[in-house]
Amino acid sequence: MIQKISTKELKPGMQVVNLDLPWLSNPFLYPIEGVIDSQEEINRIISEGFLETYIDTKADSIKEGENLTDEL
């Protein structure tokens, strides 16, 4: 499921999705798609002034399950 969250809620492993929204009407929405790799990346996103982003919660769940399986 796609969900809009505050960039302060981002955690490593979350999948950010780009919904192709115009930047001029959404200047505080982080637009780059991909998996958040580290807390440093989150800190950079926040320091650049982005306030919100969209994440795919279904992709996050799948990724967490795959990591858990790998560890077992």
Predicted model as a PDB file, atoms N, CA, C, CB and O in Angstrom, pLDDT in the B-factor column:
MODEL        1                                                                  
ATOM      1  N   MET A   1       0.838  -1.160   0.000  1.00 93.00           N  
ATOM      2  CA  MET A   1       0.000   0.000   0.000  1.00 93.00           C  
ATOM      3  C   MET A   1       0.900   1.245   0.000  1.00 93.00           C  
ATOM      4  CB  MET A   1      -0.963  -0.014   1.217  1.00 93.00           C  
ATOM      5  O   MET A   1       1.905   1.294   0.709  1.00 93.00           O  
ATOM      6  N   ILE A   2       0.531   2.233  -0.791  1.00 94.00           N  
ATOM      7  CA  ILE A   2       1.277   3.498  -0.848  1.00 94.00           C  
ATOM      8  C   ILE A   2       0.769   4.403   0.274  1.00 94.00           C  
ATOM      9  CB  ILE A   2       1.118   4.198  -2.255  1.00 94.00           C  
ATOM     10  O   ILE A   2      -0.436   4.577   0.455  1.00 94.00           O  
ATOM     11  N   GLN A   3       1.719   4.977   1.025  1.00 95.00           N  
ATOM     12  CA  GLN A   3       1.359   5.817   2.167  1.00 95.00           C  
ATOM     13  C   GLN A   3       2.246   7.055   2.182  1.00 95.00           C  
ATOM     14  CB  GLN A   3       1.492   5.032   3.502  1.00 95.00           C  
ATOM     15  O   GLN A   3       3.451   6.964   1.948  1.00 95.00           O  
ATOM     16  N   LYS A   4       1.652   8.204   2.457  1.00 96.00           N  
ATOM     17  CA  LYS A   4       2.399   9.455   2.600  1.00 96.00           C  
ATOM     18  C   LYS A   4       2.810   9.588   4.063  1.00 96.00           C  
ATOM     19  CB  LYS A   4       1.547  10.696   2.131  1.00 96.00           C  
ATOM     20  O   LYS A   4       1.974   9.503   4.963  1.00 96.00           O  
ATOM     21  N   ILE A   5       4.115   9.800   4.291  1.00 96.00           N  
ATOM     22  CA  ILE A   5       4.607   9.941   5.664  1.00 96.00           C  
ATOM     23  C   ILE A   5       5.557  11.132   5.760  1.00 96.00           C  
ATOM     24  CB  ILE A   5       5.317   8.645   6.129  1.00 96.00           C  
ATOM     25  O   ILE A   5       6.055  11.633   4.752  1.00 96.00           O  
ATOM     26  N   SER A   6       5.793  11.566   6.975  1.00 97.00           N  
ATOM     27  CA  SER A   6       6.800  12.587   7.252  1.00 97.00           C  
ATOM     28  C   SER A   6       8.183  11.986   7.036  1.00 97.00           C  
ATOM     29  CB  SER A   6       6.656  13.142   8.703  1.00 97.00           C  
ATOM     30  O   SER A   6       8.403  10.816   7.352  1.00 97.00           O  
ATOM     31  N   THR A   7       9.110  12.761   6.505  1.00 96.00           N  
ATOM     32  CA  THR A   7      10.471  12.256   6.327  1.00 96.00           C  
ATOM     33  C   THR A   7      11.106  11.898   7.673  1.00 96.00           C  
ATOM     34  CB  THR A   7      11.333  13.297   5.595  1.00 96.00           C  
ATOM     35  O   THR A   7      12.045  11.103   7.716  1.00 96.00           O  
ATOM     36  N   LYS A   8      10.609  12.470   8.765  1.00 96.00           N  
ATOM     37  CA  LYS A   8      11.124  12.134  10.092  1.00 96.00           C  
ATOM     38  C   LYS A   8      10.733  10.718  10.508  1.00 96.00           C  
ATOM     39  CB  LYS A   8      10.614  13.136  11.124  1.00 96.00           C  
ATOM     40  O   LYS A   8      11.314  10.161  11.439  1.00 96.00           O  
ATOM     41  N   GLU A   9       9.745  10.132   9.818  1.00 97.00           N  
ATOM     42  CA  GLU A   9       9.312   8.763  10.103  1.00 97.00           C  
ATOM     43  C   GLU A   9      10.063   7.728   9.265  1.00 97.00           C  
ATOM     44  CB  GLU A   9       7.820   8.633   9.857  1.00 97.00           C  
ATOM     45  O   GLU A   9       9.880   6.528   9.468  1.00 97.00           O  
ATOM     46  N   LEU A  10      10.897   8.169   8.336  1.00 96.00           N  
ATOM     47  CA  LEU A  10      11.636   7.237   7.486  1.00 96.00           C  
ATOM     48  C   LEU A  10      12.583   6.381   8.313  1.00 96.00           C  
ATOM     49  CB  LEU A  10      12.416   7.996   6.409  1.00 96.00           C  
ATOM     50  O   LEU A  10      13.149   6.834   9.309  1.00 96.00           O  
ATOM     51  N   LYS A  11      12.744   5.130   7.879  1.00 96.00           N  
ATOM     52  CA  LYS A  11      13.678   4.209   8.525  1.00 96.00           C  
ATOM     53  C   LYS A  11      14.428   3.467   7.427  1.00 96.00           C  
ATOM     54  CB  LYS A  11      12.935   3.208   9.486  1.00 96.00           C  
ATOM     55  O   LYS A  11      13.890   3.251   6.341  1.00 96.00           O  
ATOM     56  N   PRO A  12      15.672   3.075   7.706  1.00 96.00           N  
ATOM     57  CA  PRO A  12      16.403   2.278   6.721  1.00 96.00           C  
ATOM     58  C   PRO A  12      15.604   1.036   6.330  1.00 96.00           C  
ATOM     59  CB  PRO A  12      17.782   1.872   7.271  1.00 96.00           C  
ATOM     60  O   PRO A  12      15.005   0.376   7.178  1.00 96.00           O  
ATOM     61  N   GLY A  13      15.607   0.730   5.030  1.00 95.00           N  
ATOM     62  CA  GLY A  13      14.877  -0.412   4.516  1.00 95.00           C  
ATOM     63  C   GLY A  13      13.530  -0.058   3.914  1.00 95.00           C  
ATOM     64  O   GLY A  13      12.934  -0.869   3.206  1.00 95.00           O  
ATOM     65  N   MET A  14      13.040   1.152   4.190  1.00 96.00           N  
ATOM     66  CA  MET A  14      11.763   1.574   3.606  1.00 96.00           C  
ATOM     67  C   MET A  14      11.919   1.839   2.116  1.00 96.00           C  
ATOM     68  CB  MET A  14      11.228   2.831   4.315  1.00 96.00           C  
ATOM     69  O   MET A  14      12.963   2.314   1.669  1.00 96.00           O  
ATOM     70  N   GLN A  15      10.880   1.531   1.353  1.00 96.00           N  
ATOM     71  CA  GLN A  15      10.866   1.719  -0.100  1.00 96.00           C  
ATOM     72  C   GLN A  15      10.138   3.017  -0.424  1.00 96.00           C  
ATOM     73  CB  GLN A  15      10.188   0.510  -0.819  1.00 96.00           C  
ATOM     74  O   GLN A  15       8.922   3.107  -0.257  1.00 96.00           O  
ATOM     75  N   VAL A  16      10.878   4.021  -0.887  1.00 96.00           N  
ATOM     76  CA  VAL A  16      10.286   5.292  -1.303  1.00 96.00           C  
ATOM     77  C   VAL A  16       9.832   5.152  -2.746  1.00 96.00           C  
ATOM     78  CB  VAL A  16      11.297   6.477  -1.143  1.00 96.00           C  
ATOM     79  O   VAL A  16      10.569   4.639  -3.588  1.00 96.00           O  
ATOM     80  N   VAL A  17       8.609   5.612  -3.030  1.00 96.00           N  
ATOM     81  CA  VAL A  17       8.087   5.539  -4.398  1.00 96.00           C  
ATOM     82  C   VAL A  17       7.863   6.941  -4.950  1.00 96.00           C  
ATOM     83  CB  VAL A  17       6.771   4.729  -4.442  1.00 96.00           C  
ATOM     84  O   VAL A  17       7.510   7.867  -4.220  1.00 96.00           O  
ATOM     85  N   ASN A  18       8.073   7.073  -6.241  1.00 90.00           N  
ATOM     86  CA  ASN A  18       7.879   8.336  -6.941  1.00 90.00           C  
ATOM     87  C   ASN A  18       6.547   8.273  -7.665  1.00 90.00           C  
ATOM     88  CB  ASN A  18       9.047   8.627  -7.934  1.00 90.00           C  
ATOM     89  O   ASN A  18       6.343   7.410  -8.519  1.00 90.00           O  
ATOM     90  N   LEU A  19       5.643   9.178  -7.332  1.00 89.00           N  
ATOM     91  CA  LEU A  19       4.323   9.182  -7.951  1.00 89.00           C  
ATOM     92  C   LEU A  19       4.236  10.175  -9.096  1.00 89.00           C  
ATOM     93  CB  LEU A  19       3.266   9.498  -6.920  1.00 89.00           C  
ATOM     94  O   LEU A  19       3.139  10.487  -9.559  1.00 89.00           O  
ATOM     95  N   ASP A  20       5.379  10.680  -9.566  1.00 88.00           N  
ATOM     96  CA  ASP A  20       5.434  11.632 -10.677  1.00 88.00           C  
ATOM     97  C   ASP A  20       4.561  12.860 -10.443  1.00 88.00           C  
ATOM     98  CB  ASP A  20       5.012  10.951 -11.959  1.00 88.00           C  
ATOM     99  O   ASP A  20       3.888  13.341 -11.356  1.00 88.00           O  
ATOM    100  N   LEU A  21       4.579  13.357  -9.222  1.00 88.00           N  
ATOM    101  CA  LEU A  21       3.858  14.592  -8.910  1.00 88.00           C  
ATOM    102  C   LEU A  21       4.732  15.776  -9.294  1.00 88.00           C  
ATOM    103  CB  LEU A  21       3.468  14.656  -7.398  1.00 88.00           C  
ATOM    104  O   LEU A  21       5.952  15.707  -9.141  1.00 88.00           O  
ATOM    105  N   PRO A  22       4.144  16.858  -9.789  1.00 89.00           N  
ATOM    106  CA  PRO A  22       4.956  18.021 -10.173  1.00 89.00           C  
ATOM    107  C   PRO A  22       5.662  18.638  -8.960  1.00 89.00           C  
ATOM    108  CB  PRO A  22       4.076  19.080 -10.860  1.00 89.00           C  
ATOM    109  O   PRO A  22       5.040  18.911  -7.934  1.00 89.00           O  
ATOM    110  N   TRP A  23       6.973  18.849  -9.103  1.00 83.00           N  
ATOM    111  CA  TRP A  23       7.745  19.372  -7.985  1.00 83.00           C  
ATOM    112  C   TRP A  23       7.292  20.768  -7.584  1.00 83.00           C  
ATOM    113  CB  TRP A  23       9.216  19.390  -8.334  1.00 83.00           C  
ATOM    114  O   TRP A  23       7.305  21.100  -6.398  1.00 83.00           O  
ATOM    115  N   LEU A  24       6.887  21.599  -8.556  1.00 88.00           N  
ATOM    116  CA  LEU A  24       6.489  22.971  -8.236  1.00 88.00           C  
ATOM    117  C   LEU A  24       5.281  23.019  -7.310  1.00 88.00           C  
ATOM    118  CB  LEU A  24       6.185  23.735  -9.508  1.00 88.00           C  
ATOM    119  O   LEU A  24       5.166  23.938  -6.500  1.00 88.00           O  
ATOM    120  N   SER A  25       4.381  22.048  -7.415  1.00 87.00           N  
ATOM    121  CA  SER A  25       3.221  22.048  -6.528  1.00 87.00           C  
ATOM    122  C   SER A  25       3.462  21.222  -5.263  1.00 87.00           C  
ATOM    123  CB  SER A  25       2.005  21.514  -7.265  1.00 87.00           C  
ATOM    124  O   SER A  25       2.635  21.237  -4.351  1.00 87.00           O  
ATOM    125  N   ASN A  26       4.589  20.499  -5.198  1.00 90.00           N  
ATOM    126  CA  ASN A  26       4.921  19.668  -4.040  1.00 90.00           C  
ATOM    127  C   ASN A  26       6.401  19.812  -3.675  1.00 90.00           C  
ATOM    128  CB  ASN A  26       4.585  18.191  -4.325  1.00 90.00           C  
ATOM    129  O   ASN A  26       7.113  18.808  -3.642  1.00 90.00           O  
ATOM    130  N   PRO A  27       6.883  21.019  -3.402  1.00 92.00           N  
ATOM    131  CA  PRO A  27       8.330  21.215  -3.206  1.00 92.00           C  
ATOM    132  C   PRO A  27       8.890  20.557  -1.952  1.00 92.00           C  
ATOM    133  CB  PRO A  27       8.630  22.675  -3.153  1.00 92.00           C  
ATOM    134  O   PRO A  27      10.107  20.412  -1.834  1.00 92.00           O  
ATOM    135  N   PHE A  28       8.038  20.153  -1.014  1.00 94.00           N  
ATOM    136  CA  PHE A  28       8.540  19.560   0.226  1.00 94.00           C  
ATOM    137  C   PHE A  28       8.343  18.053   0.255  1.00 94.00           C  
ATOM    138  CB  PHE A  28       7.853  20.188   1.424  1.00 94.00           C  
ATOM    139  O   PHE A  28       8.427  17.432   1.314  1.00 94.00           O  
ATOM    140  N   LEU A  29       8.079  17.459  -0.918  1.00 95.00           N  
ATOM    141  CA  LEU A  29       7.861  16.024  -1.039  1.00 95.00           C  
ATOM    142  C   LEU A  29       9.101  15.379  -1.654  1.00 95.00           C  
ATOM    143  CB  LEU A  29       6.599  15.723  -1.893  1.00 95.00           C  
ATOM    144  O   LEU A  29       9.479  15.714  -2.777  1.00 95.00           O  
ATOM    145  N   TYR A  30       9.736  14.458  -0.930  1.00 95.00           N  
ATOM    146  CA  TYR A  30      10.943  13.801  -1.436  1.00 95.00           C  
ATOM    147  C   TYR A  30      10.567  12.914  -2.615  1.00 95.00           C  
ATOM    148  CB  TYR A  30      11.642  12.968  -0.319  1.00 95.00           C  
ATOM    149  O   TYR A  30       9.785  11.977  -2.449  1.00 95.00           O  
ATOM    150  N   PRO A  31      11.114  13.190  -3.822  1.00 92.00           N  
ATOM    151  CA  PRO A  31      10.632  12.546  -5.036  1.00 92.00           C  
ATOM    152  C   PRO A  31      11.458  11.374  -5.557  1.00 92.00           C  
ATOM    153  CB  PRO A  31      10.546  13.545  -6.082  1.00 92.00           C  
ATOM    154  O   PRO A  31      11.077  10.772  -6.561  1.00 92.00           O  
ATOM    155  N   ILE A  32      12.563  11.028  -4.921  1.00 93.00           N  
ATOM    156  CA  ILE A  32      13.455  10.023  -5.503  1.00 93.00           C  
ATOM    157  C   ILE A  32      13.069   8.623  -5.030  1.00 93.00           C  
ATOM    158  CB  ILE A  32      14.922  10.324  -5.137  1.00 93.00           C  
ATOM    159  O   ILE A  32      12.914   8.375  -3.834  1.00 93.00           O  
ATOM    160  N   GLU A  33      12.920   7.725  -5.985  1.00 95.00           N  
ATOM    161  CA  GLU A  33      12.471   6.364  -5.695  1.00 95.00           C  
ATOM    162  C   GLU A  33      13.635   5.474  -5.300  1.00 95.00           C  
ATOM    163  CB  GLU A  33      11.750   5.773  -6.900  1.00 95.00           C  
ATOM    164  O   GLU A  33      14.745   5.626  -5.810  1.00 95.00           O  
ATOM    165  N   GLY A  34      13.378   4.542  -4.388  1.00 95.00           N  
ATOM    166  CA  GLY A  34      14.389   3.558  -4.012  1.00 95.00           C  
ATOM    167  C   GLY A  34      14.300   3.206  -2.536  1.00 95.00           C  
ATOM    168  O   GLY A  34      13.490   3.753  -1.788  1.00 95.00           O  
ATOM    169  N   VAL A  35      15.153   2.281  -2.145  1.00 95.00           N  
ATOM    170  CA  VAL A  35      15.195   1.831  -0.759  1.00 95.00           C  
ATOM    171  C   VAL A  35      16.117   2.753   0.032  1.00 95.00           C  
ATOM    172  CB  VAL A  35      15.674   0.351  -0.663  1.00 95.00           C  
ATOM    173  O   VAL A  35      17.216   3.080  -0.415  1.00 95.00           O  
ATOM    174  N   ILE A  36      15.662   3.165   1.198  1.00 96.00           N  
ATOM    175  CA  ILE A  36      16.478   3.979   2.099  1.00 96.00           C  
ATOM    176  C   ILE A  36      17.518   3.049   2.735  1.00 96.00           C  
ATOM    177  CB  ILE A  36      15.591   4.700   3.201  1.00 96.00           C  
ATOM    178  O   ILE A  36      17.164   2.073   3.397  1.00 96.00           O  
ATOM    179  N   ASP A  37      18.788   3.358   2.529  1.00 95.00           N  
ATOM    180  CA  ASP A  37      19.860   2.465   2.966  1.00 95.00           C  
ATOM    181  C   ASP A  37      20.368   2.720   4.383  1.00 95.00           C  
ATOM    182  CB  ASP A  37      20.996   2.577   2.024  1.00 95.00           C  
ATOM    183  O   ASP A  37      20.807   1.788   5.057  1.00 95.00           O  
ATOM    184  N   SER A  38      20.313   3.972   4.842  1.00 96.00           N  
ATOM    185  CA  SER A  38      20.954   4.266   6.121  1.00 96.00           C  
ATOM    186  C   SER A  38      20.320   5.484   6.792  1.00 96.00           C  
ATOM    187  CB  SER A  38      22.452   4.497   5.922  1.00 96.00           C  
ATOM    188  O   SER A  38      19.588   6.251   6.167  1.00 96.00           O  
ATOM    189  N   GLN A  39      20.618   5.634   8.061  1.00 97.00           N  
ATOM    190  CA  GLN A  39      20.159   6.808   8.799  1.00 97.00           C  
ATOM    191  C   GLN A  39      20.816   8.070   8.250  1.00 97.00           C  
ATOM    192  CB  GLN A  39      20.462   6.657  10.303  1.00 97.00           C  
ATOM    193  O   GLN A  39      20.211   9.142   8.277  1.00 97.00           O  
ATOM    194  N   GLU A  40      22.036   7.957   7.756  1.00 97.00           N  
ATOM    195  CA  GLU A  40      22.721   9.110   7.169  1.00 97.00           C  
ATOM    196  C   GLU A  40      21.956   9.626   5.949  1.00 97.00           C  
ATOM    197  CB  GLU A  40      24.167   8.735   6.774  1.00 97.00           C  
ATOM    198  O   GLU A  40      21.858  10.836   5.742  1.00 97.00           O  
ATOM    199  N   GLU A  41      21.416   8.713   5.146  1.00 97.00           N  
ATOM    200  CA  GLU A  41      20.621   9.109   3.986  1.00 97.00           C  
ATOM    201  C   GLU A  41      19.356   9.852   4.436  1.00 97.00           C  
ATOM    202  CB  GLU A  41      20.248   7.869   3.136  1.00 97.00           C  
ATOM    203  O   GLU A  41      18.968  10.851   3.832  1.00 97.00           O  
ATOM    204  N   ILE A  42      18.729   9.361   5.486  1.00 97.00           N  
ATOM    205  CA  ILE A  42      17.535  10.025   6.025  1.00 97.00           C  
ATOM    206  C   ILE A  42      17.900  11.412   6.537  1.00 97.00           C  
ATOM    207  CB  ILE A  42      16.898   9.180   7.162  1.00 97.00           C  
ATOM    208  O   ILE A  42      17.174  12.372   6.282  1.00 97.00           O  
ATOM    209  N   ASN A  43      19.003  11.530   7.248  1.00 97.00           N  
ATOM    210  CA  ASN A  43      19.447  12.828   7.769  1.00 97.00           C  
ATOM    211  C   ASN A  43      19.676  13.818   6.630  1.00 97.00           C  
ATOM    212  CB  ASN A  43      20.736  12.666   8.597  1.00 97.00           C  
ATOM    213  O   ASN A  43      19.327  14.993   6.748  1.00 97.00           O  
ATOM    214  N   ARG A  44      20.266  13.346   5.519  1.00 97.00           N  
ATOM    215  CA  ARG A  44      20.508  14.210   4.354  1.00 97.00           C  
ATOM    216  C   ARG A  44      19.182  14.671   3.746  1.00 97.00           C  
ATOM    217  CB  ARG A  44      21.355  13.467   3.290  1.00 97.00           C  
ATOM    218  O   ARG A  44      19.034  15.844   3.403  1.00 97.00           O  
ATOM    219  N   ILE A  45      18.224  13.759   3.612  1.00 96.00           N  
ATOM    220  CA  ILE A  45      16.912  14.099   3.051  1.00 96.00           C  
ATOM    221  C   ILE A  45      16.253  15.189   3.895  1.00 96.00           C  
ATOM    222  CB  ILE A  45      15.999  12.843   2.979  1.00 96.00           C  
ATOM    223  O   ILE A  45      15.732  16.167   3.358  1.00 96.00           O  
ATOM    224  N   ILE A  46      16.280  15.019   5.197  1.00 96.00           N  
ATOM    225  CA  ILE A  46      15.666  15.997   6.107  1.00 96.00           C  
ATOM    226  C   ILE A  46      16.417  17.321   6.049  1.00 96.00           C  
ATOM    227  CB  ILE A  46      15.647  15.460   7.557  1.00 96.00           C  
ATOM    228  O   ILE A  46      15.793  18.382   6.027  1.00 96.00           O  
ATOM    229  N   SER A  47      17.760  17.276   6.022  1.00 96.00           N  
ATOM    230  CA  SER A  47      18.554  18.511   6.004  1.00 96.00           C  
ATOM    231  C   SER A  47      18.361  19.302   4.715  1.00 96.00           C  
ATOM    232  CB  SER A  47      20.029  18.186   6.186  1.00 96.00           C  
ATOM    233  O   SER A  47      18.556  20.517   4.695  1.00 96.00           O  
ATOM    234  N   GLU A  48      17.977  18.611   3.631  1.00 95.00           N  
ATOM    235  CA  GLU A  48      17.709  19.294   2.371  1.00 95.00           C  
ATOM    236  C   GLU A  48      16.324  19.950   2.351  1.00 95.00           C  
ATOM    237  CB  GLU A  48      17.832  18.313   1.216  1.00 95.00           C  
ATOM    238  O   GLU A  48      15.957  20.599   1.371  1.00 95.00           O  
ATOM    239  N   GLY A  49      15.566  19.782   3.424  1.00 95.00           N  
ATOM    240  CA  GLY A  49      14.295  20.476   3.549  1.00 95.00           C  
ATOM    241  C   GLY A  49      13.066  19.693   3.133  1.00 95.00           C  
ATOM    242  O   GLY A  49      11.969  20.251   3.098  1.00 95.00           O  
ATOM    243  N   PHE A  50      13.220  18.396   2.812  1.00 96.00           N  
ATOM    244  CA  PHE A  50      12.048  17.596   2.447  1.00 96.00           C  
ATOM    245  C   PHE A  50      11.279  17.240   3.710  1.00 96.00           C  
ATOM    246  CB  PHE A  50      12.464  16.309   1.672  1.00 96.00           C  
ATOM    247  O   PHE A  50      11.867  16.812   4.704  1.00 96.00           O  
ATOM    248  N   LEU A  51       9.962  17.418   3.668  1.00 96.00           N  
ATOM    249  CA  LEU A  51       9.125  17.192   4.843  1.00 96.00           C  
ATOM    250  C   LEU A  51       8.333  15.889   4.773  1.00 96.00           C  
ATOM    251  CB  LEU A  51       8.177  18.344   5.018  1.00 96.00           C  
ATOM    252  O   LEU A  51       8.042  15.283   5.803  1.00 96.00           O  
ATOM    253  N   GLU A  52       7.982  15.455   3.554  1.00 96.00           N  
ATOM    254  CA  GLU A  52       7.156  14.267   3.393  1.00 96.00           C  
ATOM    255  C   GLU A  52       7.619  13.457   2.191  1.00 96.00           C  
ATOM    256  CB  GLU A  52       5.681  14.651   3.241  1.00 96.00           C  
ATOM    257  O   GLU A  52       8.337  13.956   1.324  1.00 96.00           O  
ATOM    258  N   THR A  53       7.199  12.212   2.156  1.00 96.00           N  
ATOM    259  CA  THR A  53       7.459  11.354   1.006  1.00 96.00           C  
ATOM    260  C   THR A  53       6.396  10.266   0.954  1.00 96.00           C  
ATOM    261  CB  THR A  53       8.886  10.734   1.077  1.00 96.00           C  
ATOM    262  O   THR A  53       5.595  10.119   1.877  1.00 96.00           O  
ATOM    263  N   TYR A  54       6.399   9.515  -0.125  1.00 96.00           N  
ATOM    264  CA  TYR A  54       5.506   8.360  -0.247  1.00 96.00           C  
ATOM    265  C   TYR A  54       6.332   7.094  -0.144  1.00 96.00           C  
ATOM    266  CB  TYR A  54       4.712   8.394  -1.588  1.00 96.00           C  
ATOM    267  O   TYR A  54       7.398   6.982  -0.749  1.00 96.00           O  
ATOM    268  N   ILE A  55       5.826   6.130   0.638  1.00 96.00           N  
ATOM    269  CA  ILE A  55       6.494   4.838   0.758  1.00 96.00           C  
ATOM    270  C   ILE A  55       5.525   3.736   0.352  1.00 96.00           C  
ATOM    271  CB  ILE A  55       7.013   4.609   2.205  1.00 96.00           C  
ATOM    272  O   ILE A  55       4.307   3.909   0.406  1.00 96.00           O  
ATOM    273  N   ASP A  56       6.082   2.606  -0.053  1.00 95.00           N  
ATOM    274  CA  ASP A  56       5.288   1.419  -0.365  1.00 95.00           C  
ATOM    275  C   ASP A  56       5.417   0.485   0.831  1.00 95.00           C  
ATOM    276  CB  ASP A  56       5.765   0.720  -1.709  1.00 95.00           C  
ATOM    277  O   ASP A  56       6.439  -0.181   0.997  1.00 95.00           O  
ATOM    278  N   THR A  57       4.379   0.436   1.663  1.00 91.00           N  
ATOM    279  CA  THR A  57       4.440  -0.386   2.880  1.00 91.00           C  
ATOM    280  C   THR A  57       4.443  -1.872   2.561  1.00 91.00           C  
ATOM    281  CB  THR A  57       3.266  -0.062   3.796  1.00 91.00           C  
ATOM    282  O   THR A  57       4.982  -2.662   3.336  1.00 91.00           O  
ATOM    283  N   LYS A  58       3.861  -2.268   1.453  1.00 88.00           N  
ATOM    284  CA  LYS A  58       3.875  -3.679   1.060  1.00 88.00           C  
ATOM    285  C   LYS A  58       5.295  -4.112   0.714  1.00 88.00           C  
ATOM    286  CB  LYS A  58       2.931  -3.923  -0.141  1.00 88.00           C  
ATOM    287  O   LYS A  58       5.724  -5.197   1.106  1.00 88.00           O  
ATOM    288  N   ALA A  59       6.019  -3.283  -0.010  1.00 70.00           N  
ATOM    289  CA  ALA A  59       7.411  -3.594  -0.364  1.00 70.00           C  
ATOM    290  C   ALA A  59       8.273  -3.671   0.896  1.00 70.00           C  
ATOM    291  CB  ALA A  59       7.979  -2.529  -1.339  1.00 70.00           C  
ATOM    292  O   ALA A  59       9.166  -4.514   0.978  1.00 70.00           O  
ATOM    293  N   ASP A  60       8.017  -2.802   1.878  1.00 56.00           N  
ATOM    294  CA  ASP A  60       8.781  -2.826   3.120  1.00 56.00           C  
ATOM    295  C   ASP A  60       8.579  -4.148   3.847  1.00 56.00           C  
ATOM    296  CB  ASP A  60       8.377  -1.655   4.025  1.00 56.00           C  
ATOM    297  O   ASP A  60       9.538  -4.719   4.365  1.00 56.00           O  
ATOM    298  N   SER A  61       7.338  -4.646   3.892  1.00 51.00           N  
ATOM    299  CA  SER A  61       7.032  -5.900   4.570  1.00 51.00           C  
ATOM    300  C   SER A  61       7.726  -7.070   3.899  1.00 51.00           C  
ATOM    301  CB  SER A  61       5.532  -6.135   4.603  1.00 51.00           C  
ATOM    302  O   SER A  61       8.266  -7.945   4.575  1.00 51.00           O  
ATOM    303  N   ILE A  62       7.715  -7.089   2.579  1.00 47.00           N  
ATOM    304  CA  ILE A  62       8.366  -8.167   1.837  1.00 47.00           C  
ATOM    305  C   ILE A  62       9.859  -8.148   2.107  1.00 47.00           C  
ATOM    306  CB  ILE A  62       8.089  -8.041   0.324  1.00 47.00           C  
ATOM    307  O   ILE A  62      10.465  -9.193   2.346  1.00 47.00           O  
ATOM    308  N   LYS A  63      10.456  -6.961   2.070  1.00 51.00           N  
ATOM    309  CA  LYS A  63      11.899  -6.843   2.295  1.00 51.00           C  
ATOM    310  C   LYS A  63      12.259  -7.328   3.695  1.00 51.00           C  
ATOM    311  CB  LYS A  63      12.364  -5.384   2.098  1.00 51.00           C  
ATOM    312  O   LYS A  63      13.233  -8.062   3.861  1.00 51.00           O  
ATOM    313  N   GLU A  64      11.478  -6.925   4.714  1.00 48.00           N  
ATOM    314  CA  GLU A  64      11.770  -7.355   6.072  1.00 48.00           C  
ATOM    315  C   GLU A  64      11.666  -8.865   6.197  1.00 48.00           C  
ATOM    316  CB  GLU A  64      10.829  -6.680   7.058  1.00 48.00           C  
ATOM    317  O   GLU A  64      12.499  -9.483   6.860  1.00 48.00           O  
ATOM    318  N   GLY A  65      10.663  -9.471   5.576  1.00 46.00           N  
ATOM    319  CA  GLY A  65      10.501 -10.920   5.607  1.00 46.00           C  
ATOM    320  C   GLY A  65      11.661 -11.625   4.944  1.00 46.00           C  
ATOM    321  O   GLY A  65      12.115 -12.658   5.437  1.00 46.00           O  
ATOM    322  N   GLU A  66      12.158 -11.089   3.828  1.00 47.00           N  
ATOM    323  CA  GLU A  66      13.290 -11.701   3.142  1.00 47.00           C  
ATOM    324  C   GLU A  66      14.539 -11.646   4.025  1.00 47.00           C  
ATOM    325  CB  GLU A  66      13.551 -10.996   1.792  1.00 47.00           C  
ATOM    326  O   GLU A  66      15.295 -12.616   4.089  1.00 47.00           O  
ATOM    327  N   ASN A  67      14.756 -10.526   4.700  1.00 45.00           N  
ATOM    328  CA  ASN A  67      15.920 -10.403   5.565  1.00 45.00           C  
ATOM    329  C   ASN A  67      15.833 -11.390   6.725  1.00 45.00           C  
ATOM    330  CB  ASN A  67      16.046  -8.968   6.092  1.00 45.00           C  
ATOM    331  O   ASN A  67      16.830 -12.017   7.083  1.00 45.00           O  
ATOM    332  N   LEU A  68      14.653 -11.529   7.307  1.00 33.00           N  
ATOM    333  CA  LEU A  68      14.459 -12.442   8.416  1.00 33.00           C  
ATOM    334  C   LEU A  68      14.731 -13.873   7.977  1.00 33.00           C  
ATOM    335  CB  LEU A  68      13.044 -12.314   8.976  1.00 33.00           C  
ATOM    336  O   LEU A  68      15.391 -14.622   8.697  1.00 33.00           O  
ATOM    337  N   THR A  69      14.233 -14.267   6.807  1.00 38.00           N  
ATOM    338  CA  THR A  69      14.458 -15.594   6.273  1.00 38.00           C  
ATOM    339  C   THR A  69      15.946 -15.850   6.050  1.00 38.00           C  
ATOM    340  CB  THR A  69      13.689 -15.775   4.972  1.00 38.00           C  
ATOM    341  O   THR A  69      16.449 -16.928   6.365  1.00 38.00           O  
ATOM    342  N   ASP A  70      16.644 -14.859   5.507  1.00 45.00           N  
ATOM    343  CA  ASP A  70      18.077 -15.002   5.258  1.00 45.00           C  
ATOM    344  C   ASP A  70      18.836 -15.237   6.567  1.00 45.00           C  
ATOM    345  CB  ASP A  70      18.623 -13.754   4.541  1.00 45.00           C  
ATOM    346  O   ASP A  70      19.779 -16.027   6.611  1.00 45.00           O  
ATOM    347  N   GLU A  71      18.419 -14.546   7.630  1.00 39.00           N  
ATOM    348  CA  GLU A  71      19.108 -14.687   8.907  1.00 39.00           C  
ATOM    349  C   GLU A  71      18.853 -16.054   9.537  1.00 39.00           C  
ATOM    350  CB  GLU A  71      18.671 -13.586   9.862  1.00 39.00           C  
ATOM    351  O   GLU A  71      19.738 -16.611  10.187  1.00 39.00           O  
ATOM    352  N   LEU A  72      17.652 -16.597   9.349  1.00 34.00           N  
ATOM    353  CA  LEU A  72      17.316 -17.904   9.915  1.00 34.00           C  
ATOM    354  C   LEU A  72      18.087 -18.993   9.199  1.00 34.00           C  
ATOM    355  CB  LEU A  72      15.805 -18.172   9.823  1.00 34.00           C  
ATOM    356  O   LEU A  72      17.943 -20.170   9.529  1.00 34.00           O  
TER     357      LEU A  72                                                      
ENDMDL                                                                          
END                                                                             
